[in-house]
Each structure stands twice: as structure tokens, then as C-alpha cells.
Amino acid sequence: MKEEKSIHEGFITESLPNGMFRVRLDNEDVILGYISGKIRLSCIRILPGDRVKIEVSRYDSTKGRIIYRLPNDDSDDSDDSDDSKD
């Protein structure tokens, strides 16, 4: 039988060596996260400030595996500038 894992969302607060990160979860817990193999193979860059999904074991809640990098909400596509009017 497979081990039950819980999936949480959080953001990267600190980058550590060897693909490890300090992650602050939405419930204010701080855990150590490492990159999963698929993210490593796909060369997905994870930087401090990024939102991620992390899979945490119920046996050791101090470590987790980063399984997905969420898209940024900082996209400003507003065209409010009046410089283009002639």
C-alpha cells in the first residue's frame, strides 16, 4: 500500500545548496523542500518568492518534495499608458 501524502501550497523563502529550499506553507509552517525528479529533468527554475505545490509525508512533516511551480500572479497586462496616442 502506498504512503499517504498531503499536498500543500507555499512560497520559497530561501534557496539552499543541492536543489533544496526553505518553504513557508500557507499555514505558516516552515519546512525543507527538495526538487522532484521531473522538475529537475525539465530544467524548471525555482527562485525565492515563487509559489509552489509541495508533497509532505505524514511521517516526517519537516521535509517535503516540490512537485509543481505555480504561475506568478504578478503579470501586469494593463495598457493604461497614453504614450501611444499621437
N, CA, C and O atoms as a printed pandas DataFrame, in Angstrom:
     atom_number atom_name residue_name chain_id  residue_number  x_coord  y_coord  z_coord
0              1         N          MET        A               1    0.839   -1.179    0.000
1              2        CA          MET        A               1    0.000    0.000    0.000
2              3         C          MET        A               1    0.887    1.245    0.000
3              4         O          MET        A               1    1.885    1.301    0.718
4              5         N          LYS        A               2    0.523    2.233   -0.800
5              6        CA          LYS        A               2    1.320    3.455   -0.904
6              7         C          LYS        A               2    1.135    4.337    0.309
7              8         O          LYS        A               2    0.090    4.340    0.960
8              9         N          GLU        A               3    2.187    5.087    0.589
9             10        CA          GLU        A               3    2.164    6.011    1.716
10            11         C          GLU        A               3    1.281    7.207    1.392
11            12         O          GLU        A               3    1.335    7.744    0.285
12            13         N          GLU        A               4    0.475    7.618    2.349
13            14        CA          GLU        A               4   -0.393    8.778    2.180
14            15         C          GLU        A               4    0.436   10.055    2.296
15            16         O          GLU        A               4    1.200   10.217    3.247
16            17         N          LYS        A               5    0.288   10.956    1.336
17            18        CA          LYS        A               5    0.992   12.230    1.359
18            19         C          LYS        A               5   -0.020   13.349    1.231
19            20         O          LYS        A               5   -1.023   13.221    0.530
20            21         N          SER        A               6    0.252   14.439    1.909
21            22        CA          SER        A               6   -0.625   15.593    1.805
22            23         C          SER        A               6    0.052   16.647    0.937
23            24         O          SER        A               6    1.267   16.829    1.003
24            25         N          ILE        A               7   -0.729   17.329    0.136
25            26        CA          ILE        A               7   -0.213   18.351   -0.766
26            27         C          ILE        A               7   -0.589   19.721   -0.216
27            28         O          ILE        A               7   -1.755   19.993    0.068
28            29         N          HIS        A               8    0.417   20.575   -0.069
29            30        CA          HIS        A               8    0.226   21.930    0.439
30            31         C          HIS        A               8    0.763   22.918   -0.585
31            32         O          HIS        A               8    1.496   22.549   -1.503
32            33         N          GLU        A               9    0.383   24.190   -0.410
33            34        CA          GLU        A               9    0.935   25.261   -1.219
34            35         C          GLU        A               9    1.714   26.192   -0.302
35            36         O          GLU        A               9    1.386   26.361    0.873
36            37         N          GLY        A              10    2.754   26.792   -0.871
37            38        CA          GLY        A              10    3.564   27.713   -0.092
38            39         C          GLY        A              10    4.447   28.514   -1.019
39            40         O          GLY        A              10    4.313   28.439   -2.241
40            41         N          PHE        A              11    5.361   29.289   -0.431
41            42        CA          PHE        A              11    6.287   30.046   -1.261
42            43         C          PHE        A              11    7.708   29.872   -0.750
43            44         O          PHE        A              11    7.939   29.655    0.439
44            45         N          ILE        A              12    8.644   29.970   -1.667
45            46        CA          ILE        A              12   10.054   29.770   -1.386
46            47         C          ILE        A              12   10.587   30.998   -0.659
47            48         O          ILE        A              12   10.445   32.120   -1.144
48            49         N          THR        A              13   11.198   30.790    0.498
49            50        CA          THR        A              13   11.774   31.908    1.236
50            51         C          THR        A              13   13.289   31.961    1.112
51            52         O          THR        A              13   13.881   33.037    1.191
52            53         N          GLU        A              14   13.924   30.796    0.917
53            54        CA          GLU        A              14   15.384   30.766    0.880
54            55         C          GLU        A              14   15.835   29.626   -0.015
55            56         O          GLU        A              14   15.246   28.546   -0.007
56            57         N          SER        A              15   16.879   29.874   -0.782
57            58        CA          SER        A              15   17.470   28.861   -1.642
58            59         C          SER        A              15   18.691   28.273   -0.943
59            60         O          SER        A              15   19.558   29.008   -0.473
60            61         N          LEU        A              16   18.754   26.947   -0.877
61            62        CA          LEU        A              16   19.853   26.237   -0.229
62            63         C          LEU        A              16   20.595   25.410   -1.270
63            64         O          LEU        A              16   20.085   25.243   -2.378
64            65         N          PRO        A              17   21.784   24.884   -0.959
65            66        CA          PRO        A              17   22.529   24.086   -1.944
66            67         C          PRO        A              17   21.831   22.772   -2.292
67            68         O          PRO        A              17   20.972   22.291   -1.553
68            69         N          ASN        A              18   22.224   22.200   -3.444
69            70        CA          ASN        A              18   21.777   20.884   -3.904
70            71         C          ASN        A              18   20.277   20.782   -4.145
71            72         O          ASN        A              18   19.672   19.751   -3.847
72            73         N          GLY        A              19   19.674   21.829   -4.676
73            74        CA          GLY        A              19   18.256   21.776   -5.035
74            75         C          GLY        A              19   17.316   21.743   -3.851
75            76         O          GLY        A              19   16.210   21.214   -3.955
76            77         N          MET        A              20   17.736   22.296   -2.733
77            78        CA          MET        A              20   16.875   22.349   -1.551
78            79         C          MET        A              20   16.462   23.791   -1.293
79            80         O          MET        A              20   17.190   24.732   -1.610
80            81         N          PHE        A              21   15.294   23.938   -0.717
81            82        CA          PHE        A              21   14.725   25.258   -0.468
82            83         C          PHE        A              21   14.036   25.279    0.879
83            84         O          PHE        A              21   13.563   24.250    1.361
84            85         N          ARG        A              22   13.980   26.455    1.486
85            86        CA          ARG        A              22   13.171   26.657    2.673
86            87         C          ARG        A              22   11.825   27.160    2.181
87            88         O          ARG        A              22   11.765   28.158    1.464
88            89         N          VAL        A              23   10.745   26.484    2.554
89            90        CA          VAL        A              23    9.400   26.781    2.043
90            91         C          VAL        A              23    8.500   27.152    3.213
91            92         O          VAL        A              23    8.418   26.425    4.203
92            93         N          ARG        A              24    7.819   28.302    3.086
93            94        CA          ARG        A              24    6.814   28.702    4.075
94            95         C          ARG        A              24    5.447   28.317    3.519
95            96         O          ARG        A              24    5.007   28.834    2.493
96            97         N          LEU        A              25    4.790   27.400    4.219
97            98        CA          LEU        A              25    3.477   26.931    3.783
98            99         C          LEU        A              25    2.412   27.976    4.097
99           100         O          LEU        A              25    2.654   28.925    4.843
100          101         N          ASP        A              26    1.236   27.786    3.519
101          102        CA          ASP        A              26    0.141   28.734    3.738
102          103         C          ASP        A              26   -0.330   28.734    5.195
103          104         O          ASP        A              26   -0.910   29.715    5.660
104          105         N          ASN        A              27   -0.080   27.627    5.920
105          106        CA          ASN        A              27   -0.469   27.583    7.334
106          107         C          ASN        A              27    0.664   28.058    8.248
107          108         O          ASN        A              27    0.665   27.767    9.443
108          109         N          GLU        A              28    1.660   28.814    7.663
109          110        CA          GLU        A              28    2.766   29.461    8.372
110          111         C          GLU        A              28    3.823   28.493    8.893
111          112         O          GLU        A              28    4.703   28.926    9.637
112          113         N          ASP        A              29    3.784   27.204    8.544
113          114        CA          ASP        A              29    4.863   26.288    8.885
114          115         C          ASP        A              29    6.013   26.489    7.914
115          116         O          ASP        A              29    5.788   26.787    6.741
116          117         N          VAL        A              30    7.241   26.331    8.388
117          118        CA          VAL        A              30    8.425   26.432    7.540
118          119         C          VAL        A              30    9.053   25.049    7.468
119          120         O          VAL        A              30    9.399   24.468    8.496
120          121         N          ILE        A              31    9.201   24.515    6.246
121          122        CA          ILE        A              31    9.755   23.187    6.073
122          123         C          ILE        A              31   10.871   23.229    5.036
123          124         O          ILE        A              31   11.049   24.228    4.339
124          125         N          LEU        A              32   11.614   22.138    4.945
125          126        CA          LEU        A              32   12.686   21.989    3.977
126          127         C          LEU        A              32   12.125   21.254    2.772
127          128         O          LEU        A              32   11.587   20.155    2.906
128          129         N          GLY        A              33   12.249   21.858    1.589
129          130        CA          GLY        A              33   11.726   21.251    0.374
130          131         C          GLY        A              33   12.840   20.935   -0.599
131          132         O          GLY        A              33   13.798   21.697   -0.733
132          133         N          TYR        A              34   12.710   19.798   -1.283
133          134        CA          TYR        A              34   13.678   19.439   -2.316
134          135         C          TYR        A              34   12.940   19.239   -3.628
135          136         O          TYR        A              34   11.747   18.938   -3.640
136          137         N          ILE        A              35   13.660   19.410   -4.736
137          138        CA          ILE        A              35   13.046   19.364   -6.065
138          139         C          ILE        A              35   12.802   17.915   -6.483
139          140         O          ILE        A              35   13.660   17.054   -6.292
140          141         N          SER        A              36   11.630   17.654   -7.052
141          142        CA          SER        A              36   11.337   16.317   -7.557
142          143         C          SER        A              36   12.109   16.059   -8.848
143          144         O          SER        A              36   12.623   16.994   -9.462
144          145         N          GLY        A              37   12.189   14.818   -9.253
145          146        CA          GLY        A              37   12.957   14.429  -10.428
146          147         C          GLY        A              37   12.435   15.009  -11.724
147          148         O          GLY        A              37   13.228   15.373  -12.592
148          149         N          LYS        A              38   11.118   15.107  -11.882
149          150        CA          LYS        A              38   10.547   15.651  -13.118
150          151         C          LYS        A              38   10.875   17.130  -13.279
151          152         O          LYS        A              38   11.138   17.587  -14.392
152          153         N          ILE        A              39   10.861   17.878  -12.189
153          154        CA          ILE        A              39   11.220   19.293  -12.258
154          155         C          ILE        A              39   12.702   19.430  -12.590
155          156         O          ILE        A              39   13.094   20.316  -13.350
156          157         N          ARG        A              40   13.524   18.550  -12.017
157          158        CA          ARG        A              40   14.959   18.569  -12.291
158          159         C          ARG        A              40   15.243   18.254  -13.756
159          160         O          ARG        A              40   16.067   18.922  -14.380
160          161         N          LEU        A              41   14.571   17.247  -14.313
161          162        CA          LEU        A              41   14.779   16.864  -15.706
162          163         C          LEU        A              41   14.263   17.921  -16.677
163          164         O          LEU        A              41   14.828   18.102  -17.755
164          165         N          SER        A              42   13.197   18.615  -16.303
165          166        CA          SER        A              42   12.623   19.634  -17.180
166          167         C          SER        A              42   13.338   20.973  -17.075
167          168         O          SER        A              42   12.985   21.922  -17.776
168          169         N          CYS        A              43   14.334   21.055  -16.210
169          170        CA          CYS        A              43   15.122   22.283  -16.005
170          171         C          CYS        A              43   14.231   23.474  -15.639
171          172         O          CYS        A              43   14.443   24.583  -16.129
172          173         N          ILE        A              44   13.256   23.248  -14.796
173          174        CA          ILE        A              44   12.385   24.329  -14.342
174          175         C          ILE        A              44   13.101   25.077  -13.233
175          176         O          ILE        A              44   13.504   24.483  -12.233
176          177         N          ARG        A              45   13.257   26.374  -13.411
177          178        CA          ARG        A              45   13.987   27.197  -12.455
178          179         C          ARG        A              45   13.050   27.634  -11.345
179          180         O          ARG        A              45   11.967   28.157  -11.605
180          181         N          ILE        A              46   13.467   27.418  -10.113
181          182        CA          ILE        A              46   12.710   27.833   -8.942
182          183         C          ILE        A              46   13.565   28.834   -8.174
183          184         O          ILE        A              46   14.719   28.559   -7.845
184          185         N          LEU        A              47   12.990   29.987   -7.894
185          186        CA          LEU        A              47   13.710   31.068   -7.223
186          187         C          LEU        A              47   12.959   31.490   -5.965
187          188         O          LEU        A              47   11.760   31.235   -5.849
188          189         N          PRO        A              48   13.647   32.134   -5.021
189          190        CA          PRO        A              48   12.944   32.649   -3.845
190          191         C          PRO        A              48   11.830   33.615   -4.243
191          192         O          PRO        A              48   12.023   34.491   -5.087
192          193         N          GLY        A              49   10.670   33.445   -3.628
193          194        CA          GLY        A              49    9.495   34.249   -3.952
194          195         C          GLY        A              49    8.497   33.507   -4.810
195          196         O          GLY        A              49    7.362   33.963   -4.945
196          197         N          ASP        A              50    8.874   32.368   -5.403
197          198        CA          ASP        A              50    7.961   31.584   -6.239
198          199         C          ASP        A              50    6.982   30.804   -5.372
199          200         O          ASP        A              50    7.324   30.358   -4.277
200          201         N          ARG        A              51    5.759   30.647   -5.876
201          202        CA          ARG        A              51    4.767   29.802   -5.207
202          203         C          ARG        A              51    4.883   28.393   -5.758
203          204         O          ARG        A              51    5.043   28.206   -6.964
204          205         N          VAL        A              52    4.803   27.397   -4.877
205          206        CA          VAL        A              52    4.978   26.000   -5.274
206          207         C          VAL        A              52    3.944   25.124   -4.583
207          208         O          VAL        A              52    3.362   25.491   -3.562
208          209         N          LYS        A              53    3.734   23.938   -5.183
209          210        CA          LYS        A              53    2.980   22.873   -4.525
210          211         C          LYS        A              53    4.005   21.904   -3.975
211          212         O          LYS        A              53    4.962   21.548   -4.662
212          213         N          ILE        A              54    3.810   21.478   -2.743
213          214        CA          ILE        A              54    4.776   20.600   -2.094
214          215         C          ILE        A              54    4.048   19.423   -1.463
215          216         O          ILE        A              54    2.982   19.576   -0.868
216          217         N          GLU        A              55    4.645   18.250   -1.606
217          218        CA          GLU        A              55    4.079   16.999   -1.124
218          219         C          GLU        A              55    4.796   16.629    0.174
219          220         O          GLU        A              55    6.016   16.468    0.183
220          221         N          VAL        A              56    4.043   16.492    1.272
221          222        CA          VAL        A              56    4.628   16.257    2.588
222          223         C          VAL        A              56    4.161   14.902    3.105
223          224         O          VAL        A              56    2.975   14.578    3.053
224          225         N          SER        A              57    5.109   14.120    3.603
225          226        CA          SER        A              57    4.799   12.823    4.185
226          227         C          SER        A              57    4.139   13.019    5.541
227          228         O          SER        A              57    4.436   13.985    6.243
228          229         N          ARG        A              58    3.275   12.139    5.900
229          230        CA          ARG        A              58    2.646   12.278    7.207
230          231         C          ARG        A              58    3.546   11.757    8.323
231          232         O          ARG        A              58    3.272   11.995    9.499
232          233         N          TYR        A              59    4.618   11.047    7.965
233          234        CA          TYR        A              59    5.545   10.537    8.964
234          235         C          TYR        A              59    6.624   11.548    9.332
235          236         O          TYR        A              59    7.086   11.570   10.473
236          237         N          ASP        A              60    7.031   12.386    8.379
237          238        CA          ASP        A              60    8.046   13.411    8.639
238          239         C          ASP        A              60    7.550   14.719    8.043
239          240         O          ASP        A              60    7.687   14.956    6.843
240          241         N          SER        A              61    6.981   15.555    8.878
241          242        CA          SER        A              61    6.365   16.790    8.382
242          243         C          SER        A              61    7.353   17.950    8.305
243          244         O          SER        A              61    6.938   19.091    8.104
244          245         N          THR        A              62    8.665   17.681    8.463
245          246        CA          THR        A              62    9.656   18.740    8.371
246          247         C          THR        A              62   10.279   18.821    6.989
247          248         O          THR        A              62   10.991   19.781    6.693
248          249         N          LYS        A              63   10.026   17.826    6.130
249          250        CA          LYS        A              63   10.578   17.801    4.783
250          251         C          LYS        A              63    9.461   17.557    3.786
251          252         O          LYS        A              63    8.435   16.962    4.118
252          253         N          GLY        A              64    9.669   18.023    2.557
253          254        CA          GLY        A              64    8.689   17.799    1.516
254          255         C          GLY        A              64    9.321   17.839    0.143
255          256         O          GLY        A              64   10.433   18.340   -0.025
256          257         N          ARG        A              65    8.608   17.308   -0.843
257          258        CA          ARG        A              65    9.092   17.279   -2.219
258          259         C          ARG        A              65    8.297   18.282   -3.039
259          260         O          ARG        A              65    7.068   18.232   -3.077
260          261         N          ILE        A              66    9.011   19.197   -3.700
261          262        CA          ILE        A              66    8.370   20.214   -4.528
262          263         C          ILE        A              66    7.962   19.546   -5.835
263          264         O          ILE        A              66    8.813   19.050   -6.574
264          265         N          ILE        A              67    6.655   19.530   -6.123
265          266        CA          ILE        A              67    6.167   18.809   -7.288
266          267         C          ILE        A              67    5.659   19.722   -8.392
267          268         O          ILE        A              67    5.461   19.262   -9.517
268          269         N          TYR        A              68    5.439   21.016   -8.105
269          270        CA          TYR        A              68    4.875   21.903   -9.122
270          271         C          TYR        A              68    5.197   23.346   -8.763
271          272         O          TYR        A              68    5.102   23.744   -7.602
272          273         N          ARG        A              69    5.578   24.127   -9.770
273          274        CA          ARG        A              69    5.788   25.570   -9.603
274          275         C          ARG        A              69    4.561   26.279  -10.139
275          276         O          ARG        A              69    4.233   26.155  -11.319
276          277         N          LEU        A              70    3.888   27.016   -9.285
277          278        CA          LEU        A              70    2.663   27.710   -9.672
278          279         C          LEU        A              70    2.999   28.957  -10.489
279          280         O          LEU        A              70    4.045   29.567  -10.269
280          281         N          PRO        A              71    2.135   29.345  -11.426
281          282        CA          PRO        A              71    2.395   30.559  -12.211
282          283         C          PRO        A              71    2.312   31.805  -11.335
283          284         O          PRO        A              71    1.585   31.838  -10.342
284          285         N          ASN        A              72    3.074   32.829  -11.722
285          286        CA          ASN        A              72    3.093   34.090  -10.976
286          287         C          ASN        A              72    1.803   34.856  -11.191
287          288         O          ASN        A              72    1.209   34.795  -12.268
288          289         N          ASP        A              73    1.369   35.574  -10.172
289          290        CA          ASP        A              73    0.185   36.429  -10.263
290          291         C          ASP        A              73    0.576   37.866  -10.535
291          292         O          ASP        A              73   -0.279   38.751  -10.512
292          293         N          ASP        A              74    1.865   38.121  -10.796
293          294        CA          ASP        A              74    2.366   39.482  -10.969
294          295         C          ASP        A              74    2.309   39.961  -12.407
295          296         O          ASP        A              74    2.960   40.949  -12.747
296          297         N          SER        A              75    1.555   39.296  -13.254
297          298        CA          SER        A              75    1.524   39.696  -14.662
298          299         C          SER        A              75    0.663   40.937  -14.828
299          300         O          SER        A              75   -0.551   40.894  -14.628
300          301         N          ASP        A              76    1.300   42.044  -15.197
301          302        CA          ASP        A              76    0.596   43.305  -15.425
302          303         C          ASP        A              76    0.424   43.502  -16.927
303          304         O          ASP        A              76    1.353   43.932  -17.611
304          305         N          ASP        A              77   -0.753   43.189  -17.433
305          306        CA          ASP        A              77   -1.036   43.326  -18.862
306          307         C          ASP        A              77   -1.893   44.539  -19.140
307          308         O          ASP        A              77   -2.527   44.630  -20.191
308          309         N          SER        A              78   -1.916   45.476  -18.199
309          310        CA          SER        A              78   -2.762   46.651  -18.392
310          311         C          SER        A              78   -2.078   47.631  -19.339
311          312         O          SER        A              78   -0.891   47.921  -19.193
312          313         N          ASP        A              79   -2.821   48.129  -20.291
313          314        CA          ASP        A              79   -2.317   49.095  -21.277
314          315         C          ASP        A              79   -2.907   50.465  -20.969
315          316         O          ASP        A              79   -3.700   51.003  -21.741
316          317         N          ASP        A              80   -2.503   51.025  -19.819
317          318        CA          ASP        A              80   -3.047   52.308  -19.398
318          319         C          ASP        A              80   -2.173   53.486  -19.816
319          320         O          ASP        A              80   -2.482   54.631  -19.487
320          321         N          SER        A              81   -1.101   53.224  -20.527
321          322        CA          SER        A              81   -0.195   54.324  -20.881
322          323         C          SER        A              81   -0.771   55.127  -22.039
323          324         O          SER        A              81   -1.352   54.570  -22.971
324          325         N          ASP        A              82   -0.601   56.454  -21.965
325          326        CA          ASP        A              82   -1.094   57.341  -23.001
326          327         C          ASP        A              82    0.020   57.737  -23.970
327          328         O          ASP        A              82   -0.165   58.652  -24.772
328          329         N          ASP        A              83    1.159   57.073  -23.912
329          330        CA          ASP        A              83    2.289   57.421  -24.762
330          331         C          ASP        A              83    2.057   57.034  -26.212
331          332         O          ASP        A              83    2.678   57.615  -27.103
332          333         N          SER        A              84    1.184   56.072  -26.477
333          334        CA          SER        A              84    0.993   55.621  -27.858
334          335         C          SER        A              84    0.064   56.526  -28.661
335          336         O          SER        A              84   -0.043   56.362  -29.876
336          337         N          LYS        A              85   -0.617   57.486  -28.007
337          338        CA          LYS        A              85   -1.508   58.389  -28.731
338          339         C          LYS        A              85   -0.715   59.510  -29.384
339          340         O          LYS        A              85    0.128   60.125  -28.732
340          341         N          ASP        A              86   -0.962   59.783  -30.639
341          342        CA          ASP        A              86   -0.281   60.862  -31.353
342          343         C          ASP        A              86   -1.244   61.931  -31.752
343          344         O          ASP        A              86   -0.847   62.922  -32.365
